């Protein structure tokens, strides 16, 4: 299995600190953020190599590489977009001009809030007022309300493989993208939204082309 190990520390930091928007703000689509390197002319690069698996962070104590049907769909869509921009895929990282690393991050947050007021539902629109059941008085034990919230993100780095490579020196990052938001109820639904977001990342990066 070919692996290109050049995870951007800045991108991972973004994933750790990024506040996700509500799905109602963007029609249930993922947030798409792209950023080019400074003064990059992509027309000088001809070929690219990319991993044949997805580095997954958050599903277990250690990062791991995953290759299944969902991963294949995401990688194929990214490769298709690169080829549509004039870049030629090569399976040889030693001769490729560009290297592509994709990382998937998933995180589940668990929240517990205690309510001493018996009418803890009053903050939820559409629920009845306290007087609906009569005038309740007295002390009530605090009651916990628990919910979980899962977000996922796809992080991408395109790096320059033609520059001088020294041990301990990071590769030059030419393009970065962040795609993320609340996870859906099905894997297939998330894959569909993810591939649509990849297409959007290229649409808003017109400079990322060889022709």
Helices and strands as residue ranges (DSSP letters): H 9-17, G 23-25, E 31-36, G 42-44, E 47-50, E 54-57, E 64-66, H 69-84, E 88-89, E 98-115, G 120-123, G 130-133, E 143-160, E 173-182, H 187-203
